[in-house]
Amino acid sequence: MERFDLVVIGAGPSGYAAAMRAIDFKKKTLLIEKSKVGGAGVTNGALSSKTWWELAREASAFRKNLKRYNIKAPDINYKEIQAEVRKAVHERKAMLEEHIDMLKNSNYSELLQLKTGTATLISNNEIEIVHGAHKEVVWADYIILATGSRPRYLPELPIDERIVMTSEGIENMEDFPESMVIVGAGVIGCEYATIFSGFGRTKVHLIDKGDRILPFEDEDVVSIIERNMENNGVLIHRNSRLISMKEVNNRVEYELEYTDGSQEIFNVEKALVSVGRVANLEDLWGDRVDISMTKRGIFNNDTQTNISNIYAVGDLTADISLVNVGELEGRYAVEKIFGKPNRKLVYENISTIMFLSPEVAGVGLNETQAREMKIDYKVVTQEYSTIPRAIAKRNTQGFIKLLVTNDDQMKILGMKVVGNNASSAIQAVAVLISMDKGIEELAECVHPHPSITEGIQECVRMLMGKSLFKPTALRGRLSCRRCVNGVYEDIVF
């Protein structure tokens, strides 16, 4: 029986990161993957959907620019777009595989192995690997479970991945549908609504059980996203409940009931079901392995399960299901096993981005969360129309919003940026949150000009009463307020 210091089950983002961190410690490591290196984060998840989004954003901007000059936009070829997405996926997957192959000819050659097959824990240290007719058992001092997740199925819906699809089936369509309904108005559902409406070839319907999409977001964020969706032809079914869905003549017929009791039937070409994901746990361990579970996933304490030598990372746990978080957890688990992490694993400074129109990036708390936690805070907002870079790009839709504690220290609670280049503007704030710092460090930074990040500096200066533009003079574009016990008041210096 071959023995390893560490066996990582799953070569998606978290498992791959864990294996690479393990060889830093000069530990003999086995990485097991049953399907494709890179996992859903590459093949039918983050990379592929974001490539679709980038291409849709370019197509939408191209149409708008041509319209400015009264030029008719050419037809968009679905096959060409699909081929470009697949090319991006292949590039990333090939690079990951090439990296592993090249390690075999380096000073890591004795440390890392990749095996293809389905892995099952048959004891706390033994893993059976099945690949076709071949079976083998290996021994691991430590094990990291990183098998990822898949789209959640609703048994009452006729999901066949051809007409009624999840994010896995949608990759295999033959052409842009003339119409599509999306079940689920969370981040993924809204991203796909943005993608397909952005190409201008699909009438998108979006089912939302509440009175607005993205209920966890602040109203000022949601209002921009909803307005842009509807301007792109998206029909948002607010306050609605899906009663039934069935395939009729190779199309989708669905019925909704609204909160006022009324009902309505719609007919579209395709349906996308986007109601979350479920962890890949089936047959992952046998009866001799007693891993504790919670309602939301594998029980873990700082990535460690109730079995001291077995760890779980990524989508298997109850933490945030994001690629960057999975990679963070994978590396952290290895550092906890073979070393001593510099600090405890925290999630307060995790940066996020929603690929909508416009993009939305954030870190830390938003106002909705702060109010729910009954935290008093100061909040400053600056619209893109006051930022030179946004003006130069001829797109001033969006804003920067910064939340700090309602005291003299003004420690950063969170930030949200809505608009072009939003994701490039938040990292410095994420670092300060992790350091539990206030805002003074941001006030005196010298930013490149013109840049979107200059808006962050101006937000900080507003909070300190020394901004270039005064919110009392540019009401509607700038605001500086405090929220105490849920009640807002303007801050006047």
C-alpha positions in Angstrom: 0.0 0.0 0.0 1.4 3.3 -1.1 1.7 5.9 1.8 1.3 9.7 1.6 1.7 12.5 4.1 -1.4 14.1 2.6 -4.2 12.9 0.2 -6.4 15.6 -1.3 -9.7 14.4 -2.8 -10.8 16.8 -5.5 -8.7 18.9 -7.9 -11.0 21.9 -8.1 -9.8 25.4 -6.8 -9.6 24.4 -3.1 -8.1 21.0 -3.6 -5.5 22.2 -6.2 -4.5 25.0 -3.9 -4.2 22.7 -1.0 -1.9 20.2 -2.9 0.4 23.0 -4.1 0.7 24.4 -0.6 1.5 20.9 0.7 4.5 20.5 -1.5 5.8 23.8 -0.2 6.2 21.9 3.1 8.0 19.1 1.2 5.2 16.7 2.0 4.5 13.7 -0.2 1.1 14.5 -1.6 -1.5 12.7 -3.7 -4.2 14.7 -5.6 -7.2 12.6 -6.7 -9.7 13.9 -9.3 -12.5 11.8 -10.8 -13.2 14.1 -13.7 -11.5 17.3 -14.8 -8.7 19.2 -13.1 -10.0 22.6 -12.2 -13.4 21.4 -11.2 -16.6 23.4 -11.7 -14.6 26.6 -11.0 -13.2 26.2 -14.6 -15.4 23.8 -16.6 -19.0 25.1 -15.9 -18.7 27.6 -13.2 -16.8 30.8 -12.4 -14.4 30.9 -15.4 -16.9 29.9 -18.1 -19.8 32.0 -16.9 -17.5 35.0 -16.5 -16.2 34.6 -20.0 -19.8 34.6 -21.2 -20.3 37.8 -19.2 -17.2 39.5 -20.6 -18.3 38.7 -24.2 -21.9 39.8 -23.5 -20.6 43.1 -22.0 -18.5 43.7 -25.1 -21.5 42.9 -27.4 -23.8 45.2 -25.5 -21.2 48.1 -25.5 -20.6 47.5 -29.2 -24.3 47.8 -30.0 -24.6 51.0 -28.0 -21.6 52.5 -29.7 -22.9 51.7 -33.2 -26.3 53.0 -32.3 -24.7 56.3 -31.4 -23.6 56.6 -35.1 -26.8 55.2 -36.5 -25.1 52.0 -37.6 -26.9 48.7 -37.5 -25.1 46.1 -35.4 -24.2 42.8 -37.1 -25.7 39.6 -36.0 -23.9 37.7 -33.2 -23.0 34.2 -34.0 -23.7 31.9 -31.0 -21.3 29.2 -32.1 -18.4 31.7 -32.3 -19.2 33.0 -28.8 -19.5 29.4 -27.5 -16.2 28.5 -29.1 -14.5 31.4 -27.4 -15.8 30.4 -24.0 -14.7 26.8 -24.6 -11.3 28.1 -25.7 -10.9 30.0 -22.4 -11.9 27.0 -20.4 -9.4 24.8 -22.3 -6.6 27.3 -21.8 -7.1 27.3 -18.0 -7.5 23.6 -17.7 -4.5 22.9 -20.0 -2.4 25.2 -17.9 -3.3 23.5 -14.6 -2.5 20.1 -16.2 0.7 21.3 -17.7 1.8 22.8 -14.4 1.4 19.3 -12.8 3.3 17.6 -15.6 6.1 20.1 -15.4 6.4 19.6 -11.6 7.3 15.9 -12.4 10.5 17.2 -14.0 11.4 19.6 -11.2 12.6 19.3 -7.6 9.0 18.5 -6.6 9.0 15.3 -8.7 9.0 13.0 -5.6 6.4 15.0 -3.8 3.3 15.2 -6.0 1.2 12.6 -7.7 -2.1 13.0 -9.6 -4.4 10.0 -9.9 -7.7 9.9 -11.8 -10.6 8.0 -10.2 -13.4 8.0 -7.7 -12.1 8.2 -4.1 -13.8 6.7 -1.0 -12.6 6.8 2.6 -12.7 3.3 3.9 -11.1 4.2 7.2 -9.7 7.3 8.8 -6.4 6.8 6.9 -7.2 4.6 3.9 -8.7 5.7 0.6 -9.9 3.4 -2.1 -9.5 4.8 -5.6 -11.6 3.3 -8.4 -10.8 4.0 -12.1 -12.8 1.8 -14.4 -11.9 -1.8 -13.5 -8.8 -0.8 -11.6 -8.9 -0.4 -7.8 -6.2 0.5 -5.3 -6.0 1.6 -1.7 -3.6 4.2 -0.4 -2.7 5.4 3.1 -2.7 9.0 4.2 -1.5 10.5 7.4 -3.9 13.4 6.7 -6.8 13.8 4.3 -8.4 17.0 2.8 -11.9 16.6 1.3 -12.4 19.1 -1.6 -15.0 17.5 -3.8 -16.9 20.7 -4.6 -20.6 21.0 -5.5 -23.1 20.8 -8.3 -26.3 22.7 -9.2 -29.3 21.9 -6.9 -32.2 20.1 -8.6 -35.8 20.7 -7.7 -37.6 17.4 -8.1 -40.9 19.1 -9.1 -39.2 20.7 -12.2 -38.6 18.7 -15.4 -34.8 19.3 -15.6 -33.4 17.5 -18.6 -30.4 19.8 -19.3 -31.8 20.3 -22.8 -34.9 22.5 -22.4 -35.0 22.9 -18.7 -31.4 23.4 -17.6 -29.0 24.1 -14.8 -25.7 25.9 -15.2 -24.2 22.6 -16.4 -26.7 22.1 -19.3 -26.7 25.7 -20.4 -23.2 25.4 -21.7 -24.4 22.9 -24.4 -27.1 25.0 -26.1 -27.0 25.2 -29.9 -28.1 28.8 -30.3 -29.4 31.8 -28.4 -32.9 31.0 -27.3 -35.5 33.6 -28.3 -36.8 33.6 -24.8 -35.7 32.1 -21.4 -37.1 32.0 -17.9 -34.6 32.0 -15.0 -35.8 30.4 -11.7 -34.0 32.1 -8.9 -33.0 35.8 -8.6 -29.9 35.3 -6.5 -26.4 36.1 -7.7 -26.0 33.3 -10.3 -29.6 33.8 -11.7 -29.0 37.6 -12.0 -25.6 37.0 -13.7 -27.2 34.8 -16.3 -30.0 37.3 -16.8 -27.3 39.9 -17.4 -25.4 37.7 -19.8 -28.3 36.6 -22.1 -30.0 40.0 -22.1 -26.6 41.6 -22.9 -26.3 39.7 -26.2 -29.6 41.2 -27.2 -30.9 38.0 -28.7 -33.0 36.6 -25.8 -36.0 37.9 -24.0 -35.2 37.0 -20.4 -37.8 36.4 -17.6 -36.6 36.4 -14.0 -38.7 34.9 -11.2 -38.4 36.6 -7.9 -40.4 35.7 -4.8 -39.8 39.1 -3.2 -40.4 42.7 -4.2 -36.8 43.1 -5.5 -34.0 40.9 -6.6 -30.8 40.3 -4.5 -32.6 40.8 -1.2 -29.3 40.7 0.8 -28.1 43.8 -1.0 -28.7 47.5 -0.3 -31.6 49.1 -2.1 -29.4 51.7 -3.9 -27.3 48.8 -5.4 -30.4 46.8 -6.5 -32.1 49.8 -8.0 -29.3 50.3 -10.6 -29.1 46.6 -11.4 -32.9 46.2 -11.8 -33.1 49.4 -14.0 -30.4 48.2 -16.3 -31.9 44.7 -16.6 -35.3 46.1 -17.5 -33.8 48.6 -19.9 -32.3 45.5 -21.6 -35.7 43.9 -21.8 -35.6 41.6 -18.8 -39.1 40.9 -17.4 -38.8 40.6 -13.6 -41.6 38.7 -12.0 -41.7 40.3 -8.6 -43.6 38.9 -5.6 -44.2 35.7 -7.5 -44.2 31.9 -6.8 -43.7 29.2 -9.4 -46.7 26.9 -9.3 -45.8 24.6 -12.1 -43.4 24.1 -15.0 -43.7 21.6 -17.9 -42.4 21.0 -21.3 -45.0 21.6 -24.1 -44.0 21.0 -27.7 -40.3 21.3 -26.9 -40.9 24.6 -25.1 -41.4 25.6 -21.5 -44.8 26.5 -20.0 -44.8 27.9 -16.5 -47.4 29.3 -14.2 -46.9 31.9 -11.5 -49.0 33.0 -8.6 -48.5 36.5 -7.3 -48.9 37.7 -3.7 -52.2 39.4 -4.6 -53.6 35.9 -5.5 -53.6 36.4 -9.2 -52.1 33.7 -11.5 -50.5 33.9 -15.0 -49.2 31.4 -17.6 -46.1 32.1 -19.7 -44.5 30.2 -22.6 -40.7 30.5 -23.4 -38.2 28.5 -25.3 -35.8 27.5 -22.5 -35.6 27.6 -18.7 -32.6 27.9 -16.4 -33.0 26.7 -12.8 -30.6 28.5 -10.5 -31.5 27.7 -6.9 -28.2 27.1 -5.3 -25.7 24.2 -5.2 -25.3 21.0 -3.2 -22.1 19.4 -2.0 -20.7 16.4 -3.7 -20.7 14.0 -0.7 -22.2 10.8 -2.2 -20.1 7.7 -1.4 -17.3 9.9 -0.2 -16.8 7.8 3.0 -17.9 4.4 4.2 -19.4 3.1 7.4 -16.1 3.0 9.3 -15.7 6.7 8.9 -17.9 8.8 11.2 -17.6 12.4 9.9 -20.1 14.7 11.6 -22.5 16.7 9.4 -24.6 19.8 9.9 -27.7 21.0 8.0 -25.4 23.1 5.8 -22.5 20.7 5.2 -19.6 18.9 6.9 -19.0 20.1 10.4 -15.6 21.8 10.6 -13.6 23.9 13.1 -11.2 26.0 11.1 -11.4 23.5 8.3 -10.8 20.5 10.6 -13.6 17.9 10.9 -14.5 16.0 14.1 -11.9 13.4 13.0 -8.5 15.0 13.8 -6.7 14.0 10.6 -9.5 14.8 8.2 -10.2 18.3 6.9 -12.9 19.7 4.6 -12.7 22.8 2.5 -14.6 24.7 -0.2 -18.2 24.0 -1.0 -18.4 21.0 1.4 -18.6 23.3 4.4 -21.1 25.9 5.6 -18.8 28.8 4.7 -18.9 31.0 1.7 -19.0 29.1 -1.6 -16.6 31.2 -3.7 -13.4 30.2 -5.6 -11.2 32.6 -3.7 -12.6 31.4 -0.4 -12.1 27.7 -1.3 -8.5 28.4 -2.3 -8.0 30.3 1.0 -9.4 27.4 3.0 -7.3 24.8 1.1 -4.1 26.6 1.8 -5.1 27.3 5.4 -5.9 23.6 6.1 -2.4 22.6 4.9 -0.8 25.3 7.0 -2.8 24.1 10.0 -1.7 20.5 9.4 2.0 20.9 8.7 2.8 24.4 10.2 1.3 27.2 12.1 -0.9 29.7 10.4 0.1 33.3 10.9 -3.5 34.2 11.9 -6.9 32.6 12.3 -9.0 32.0 9.2 -11.4 35.0 8.9 -14.0 35.9 6.3 -14.6 39.6 7.2 -12.2 40.8 4.5 -13.3 38.5 1.7 -13.7 40.5 -1.5 -16.6 39.6 -3.7 -17.8 40.6 -7.2 -21.1 40.2 -8.9 -20.9 40.1 -12.7 -24.0 42.2 -13.4 -24.6 45.4 -15.3 -22.7 47.3 -14.0 -20.4 45.0 -12.0 -20.7 45.1 -8.2 -17.7 44.6 -5.9 -17.8 44.5 -2.2 -15.9 43.7 1.0 -17.0 43.6 4.6 -20.5 44.6 5.7 -23.1 46.5 3.6 -25.8 48.7 5.2 -28.4 46.0 5.2 -26.1 43.7 7.3 -25.0 46.5 9.6 -28.6 47.4 10.4 -29.5 43.8 11.0 -26.6 43.5 13.4 -27.7 46.8 15.1 -24.4 48.5 14.4 -24.2 52.3 14.4 -22.2 53.5 11.5 -21.1 56.4 9.3 -21.6 56.0 5.6 -20.4 58.1 2.7 -21.4 57.7 -0.9 -19.8 59.2 -4.0 -21.4 58.8 -7.5 -19.2 58.0 -10.4 -20.2 61.2 -12.1 -17.8 63.1 -9.8 -14.8 60.8 -10.7 -12.7 61.9 -13.6 -11.9 58.4 -14.8 -15.6 57.5 -15.1 -16.2 60.7 -17.0 -13.4 59.9 -19.4 -14.8 56.4 -20.0 -18.1 58.1 -20.9 -19.9 55.9 -18.4 -20.7 57.5 -15.1 -23.3 55.1 -13.8 -22.4 53.8 -10.4 -21.1 54.8 -7.0 -18.7 54.1 -4.2 -20.0 53.6 -0.7 -17.8 53.3 2.4 -19.0 52.3 5.9 -17.1 53.0 9.0 -17.7 52.8 12.8 -19.6 55.7 14.3 -16.7 56.9 16.5 -13.5 58.9 16.2 -11.5 55.8 15.1 -13.8 55.3 12.1 -12.6 51.7 11.5 -13.7 50.4 8.2 -16.8 48.1 8.3 -17.2 47.6 4.6 -17.3 49.1 1.1 -19.4 48.6 -2.0 -18.5 49.8 -5.5 -21.0 49.7 -8.3 -19.8 50.5 -11.8 -17.1 49.9 -14.3 -13.8 48.6 -12.9 -15.5 48.0 -9.5 -13.4 45.0 -8.7 -10.1 46.9 -9.1 -11.1 49.4 -6.5 -11.6 47.4 -3.3 -8.4 45.5 -2.4 -6.8 48.2 -0.4 -9.9 48.5 1.8 -9.9 44.7 2.2 -6.3 44.8 3.6 -7.3 47.6 6.1 -10.3 45.6 7.3 -8.1 42.6 7.9 -5.7 44.8 9.9 -8.6 46.3 11.9 -7.4 49.8 10.8 -9.2 53.1 10.5 -9.4 55.4 7.4 -6.3 57.6 7.9 -4.1 55.3 5.9 -6.4 55.8 2.8 -6.7 59.6 3.2 -3.1 60.4 2.2 -2.5 57.7 -0.5 -1.4 59.1 -3.8 -3.5 57.4 -6.4 -2.8 57.3 -10.2 -4.8 59.9 -12.1 -7.3 59.5 -13.5 -8.4 56.3 -11.7 -11.6 55.0 -10.1 -9.7 54.5 -6.8 -9.4 58.3 -6.5 -13.1 58.1 -5.5 -12.2 56.0 -2.5 -9.8 58.6 -1.3 -12.4 61.3 -1.8 -14.9 59.2 0.3 -12.3 59.1 3.1 -11.7 62.8 2.9 -15.4 63.4 3.1 -15.6 61.5 6.4 -12.7 63.5 7.7 -14.3 66.8 6.6 -11.6 67.8 4.1 -13.0 66.6 0.7 -12.5 68.4 -2.6 -16.2 68.4 -3.2 -18.6 69.2 -0.3 -21.7 67.0 0.0 -23.8 69.9 1.1 -23.1 71.5 -2.3 -23.4 68.5 -4.5 -26.5 66.8 -3.0 -27.6 63.8 -4.9 -24.0 63.1 -6.1 -22.3 63.0 -2.7 -23.7 62.2 0.8 -22.2 61.8 4.2 -24.5 60.4 6.9 -24.6 58.5 10.1 -27.0 55.8 11.1 -27.8 55.6 14.9 -30.4 53.1 16.1 -31.6 52.8 12.5 -32.2 56.5 12.1 -30.2 58.5 9.5 -28.9 62.1 9.9 -26.6 64.1 7.7 -23.1 64.8 8.9 -22.2 68.5 8.6 -18.7 69.7 9.2 
